[in-house]
Amino acid sequence: MEALRPLAELLTLPEVAPWSGQPYDAANPKANMLTHALGERGLATYVVLDEQREVYLIRVEWP
């Protein structure tokens, strides 16, 4: 249950601020693969494709 609110917030992210996440690879901070915290424990990884105006959620981790 505690994951539902952070997950719902994540699903609105592509419309509001898709580039607001942290770089997946710190060595390549301008890459289009990003991570975003889900609450205090979870992590989502996603890809932003600007030209196609699409965001793909790749992985959601929740311990």
PyMOL CGO cylinders between C-alpha atoms (Angstrom):
from pymol import cmd
from pymol.cgo import CYLINDER

trace = [
    CYLINDER, 0.00, 0.00, 0.00, 2.76, 2.48, 0.80, 0.3, 1, 1, 1, 1, 1, 1,
    CYLINDER, 2.76, 2.48, 0.80, 4.04, 2.23, -2.78, 0.3, 1, 1, 1, 1, 1, 1,
    CYLINDER, 4.04, 2.23, -2.78, 0.79, 3.37, -4.40, 0.3, 1, 1, 1, 1, 1, 1,
    CYLINDER, 0.79, 3.37, -4.40, 1.12, 7.10, -3.79, 0.3, 1, 1, 1, 1, 1, 1,
    CYLINDER, 1.12, 7.10, -3.79, 4.77, 7.38, -4.99, 0.3, 1, 1, 1, 1, 1, 1,
    CYLINDER, 4.77, 7.38, -4.99, 3.93, 5.22, -8.02, 0.3, 1, 1, 1, 1, 1, 1,
    CYLINDER, 3.93, 5.22, -8.02, 0.93, 7.40, -8.89, 0.3, 1, 1, 1, 1, 1, 1,
    CYLINDER, 0.93, 7.40, -8.89, 3.13, 10.50, -8.64, 0.3, 1, 1, 1, 1, 1, 1,
    CYLINDER, 3.13, 10.50, -8.64, 5.71, 8.86, -10.90, 0.3, 1, 1, 1, 1, 1, 1,
    CYLINDER, 5.71, 8.86, -10.90, 3.10, 8.12, -13.55, 0.3, 1, 1, 1, 1, 1, 1,
    CYLINDER, 3.10, 8.12, -13.55, 2.24, 11.83, -13.82, 0.3, 1, 1, 1, 1, 1, 1,
    CYLINDER, 2.24, 11.83, -13.82, 5.91, 12.78, -14.16, 0.3, 1, 1, 1, 1, 1, 1,
    CYLINDER, 5.91, 12.78, -14.16, 6.18, 12.30, -17.96, 0.3, 1, 1, 1, 1, 1, 1,
    CYLINDER, 6.18, 12.30, -17.96, 3.54, 14.96, -18.55, 0.3, 1, 1, 1, 1, 1, 1,
    CYLINDER, 3.54, 14.96, -18.55, 4.86, 17.47, -16.03, 0.3, 1, 1, 1, 1, 1, 1,
    CYLINDER, 4.86, 17.47, -16.03, 8.66, 17.15, -15.87, 0.3, 1, 1, 1, 1, 1, 1,
    CYLINDER, 8.66, 17.15, -15.87, 10.18, 14.10, -17.60, 0.3, 1, 1, 1, 1, 1, 1,
    CYLINDER, 10.18, 14.10, -17.60, 13.75, 15.37, -17.17, 0.3, 1, 1, 1, 1, 1, 1,
    CYLINDER, 13.75, 15.37, -17.17, 13.42, 15.88, -13.40, 0.3, 1, 1, 1, 1, 1, 1,
    CYLINDER, 13.42, 15.88, -13.40, 15.06, 12.57, -12.49, 0.3, 1, 1, 1, 1, 1, 1,
    CYLINDER, 15.06, 12.57, -12.49, 18.70, 11.87, -11.73, 0.3, 1, 1, 1, 1, 1, 1,
    CYLINDER, 18.70, 11.87, -11.73, 21.05, 10.53, -14.41, 0.3, 1, 1, 1, 1, 1, 1,
    CYLINDER, 21.05, 10.53, -14.41, 21.20, 6.73, -14.44, 0.3, 1, 1, 1, 1, 1, 1,
    CYLINDER, 21.20, 6.73, -14.44, 24.91, 6.91, -15.21, 0.3, 1, 1, 1, 1, 1, 1,
    CYLINDER, 24.91, 6.91, -15.21, 26.77, 9.67, -13.38, 0.3, 1, 1, 1, 1, 1, 1,
    CYLINDER, 26.77, 9.67, -13.38, 29.53, 9.50, -16.00, 0.3, 1, 1, 1, 1, 1, 1,
    CYLINDER, 29.53, 9.50, -16.00, 26.99, 10.50, -18.67, 0.3, 1, 1, 1, 1, 1, 1,
    CYLINDER, 26.99, 10.50, -18.67, 24.70, 13.06, -17.01, 0.3, 1, 1, 1, 1, 1, 1,
    CYLINDER, 24.70, 13.06, -17.01, 23.10, 14.22, -20.29, 0.3, 1, 1, 1, 1, 1, 1,
    CYLINDER, 23.10, 14.22, -20.29, 21.91, 10.75, -21.29, 0.3, 1, 1, 1, 1, 1, 1,
    CYLINDER, 21.91, 10.75, -21.29, 18.20, 10.11, -21.66, 0.3, 1, 1, 1, 1, 1, 1,
    CYLINDER, 18.20, 10.11, -21.66, 18.07, 7.29, -19.08, 0.3, 1, 1, 1, 1, 1, 1,
    CYLINDER, 18.07, 7.29, -19.08, 17.10, 8.62, -15.66, 0.3, 1, 1, 1, 1, 1, 1,
    CYLINDER, 17.10, 8.62, -15.66, 16.13, 7.41, -12.21, 0.3, 1, 1, 1, 1, 1, 1,
    CYLINDER, 16.13, 7.41, -12.21, 13.54, 8.77, -9.83, 0.3, 1, 1, 1, 1, 1, 1,
    CYLINDER, 13.54, 8.77, -9.83, 13.04, 7.95, -6.16, 0.3, 1, 1, 1, 1, 1, 1,
    CYLINDER, 13.04, 7.95, -6.16, 9.74, 6.35, -5.15, 0.3, 1, 1, 1, 1, 1, 1,
    CYLINDER, 9.74, 6.35, -5.15, 9.10, 7.43, -1.63, 0.3, 1, 1, 1, 1, 1, 1,
    CYLINDER, 9.10, 7.43, -1.63, 11.94, 6.61, 0.73, 0.3, 1, 1, 1, 1, 1, 1,
    CYLINDER, 11.94, 6.61, 0.73, 12.72, 3.08, -0.46, 0.3, 1, 1, 1, 1, 1, 1,
    CYLINDER, 12.72, 3.08, -0.46, 11.84, 2.61, -4.12, 0.3, 1, 1, 1, 1, 1, 1,
    CYLINDER, 11.84, 2.61, -4.12, 13.52, 3.54, -7.37, 0.3, 1, 1, 1, 1, 1, 1,
    CYLINDER, 13.52, 3.54, -7.37, 12.21, 3.84, -10.92, 0.3, 1, 1, 1, 1, 1, 1,
    CYLINDER, 12.21, 3.84, -10.92, 14.34, 3.83, -14.06, 0.3, 1, 1, 1, 1, 1, 1,
    CYLINDER, 14.34, 3.83, -14.06, 12.98, 5.37, -17.25, 0.3, 1, 1, 1, 1, 1, 1,
    CYLINDER, 12.98, 5.37, -17.25, 14.01, 6.63, -20.70, 0.3, 1, 1, 1, 1, 1, 1,
    CYLINDER, 14.01, 6.63, -20.70, 12.97, 9.96, -22.23, 0.3, 1, 1, 1, 1, 1, 1,
    CYLINDER, 12.97, 9.96, -22.23, 12.64, 10.17, -26.02, 0.3, 1, 1, 1, 1, 1, 1,
    CYLINDER, 12.64, 10.17, -26.02, 12.15, 13.87, -26.81, 0.3, 1, 1, 1, 1, 1, 1,
    CYLINDER, 12.15, 13.87, -26.81, 11.73, 13.59, -30.57, 0.3, 1, 1, 1, 1, 1, 1,
    CYLINDER, 11.73, 13.59, -30.57, 8.99, 10.97, -30.20, 0.3, 1, 1, 1, 1, 1, 1,
    CYLINDER, 8.99, 10.97, -30.20, 7.52, 12.76, -27.15, 0.3, 1, 1, 1, 1, 1, 1,
    CYLINDER, 7.52, 12.76, -27.15, 7.58, 9.47, -25.25, 0.3, 1, 1, 1, 1, 1, 1,
    CYLINDER, 7.58, 9.47, -25.25, 8.75, 8.24, -21.86, 0.3, 1, 1, 1, 1, 1, 1,
    CYLINDER, 8.75, 8.24, -21.86, 9.29, 4.54, -21.18, 0.3, 1, 1, 1, 1, 1, 1,
    CYLINDER, 9.29, 4.54, -21.18, 9.28, 3.17, -17.66, 0.3, 1, 1, 1, 1, 1, 1,
    CYLINDER, 9.28, 3.17, -17.66, 12.00, 0.51, -17.70, 0.3, 1, 1, 1, 1, 1, 1,
    CYLINDER, 12.00, 0.51, -17.70, 12.10, -0.74, -14.14, 0.3, 1, 1, 1, 1, 1, 1,
    CYLINDER, 12.10, -0.74, -14.14, 10.47, -0.20, -10.76, 0.3, 1, 1, 1, 1, 1, 1,
    CYLINDER, 10.47, -0.20, -10.76, 12.27, -1.47, -7.66, 0.3, 1, 1, 1, 1, 1, 1,
    CYLINDER, 12.27, -1.47, -7.66, 10.44, -1.69, -4.35, 0.3, 1, 1, 1, 1, 1, 1,
    CYLINDER, 10.44, -1.69, -4.35, 11.99, -3.75, -1.56, 0.3, 1, 1, 1, 1, 1, 1,
]
cmd.load_cgo(trace, "trace")
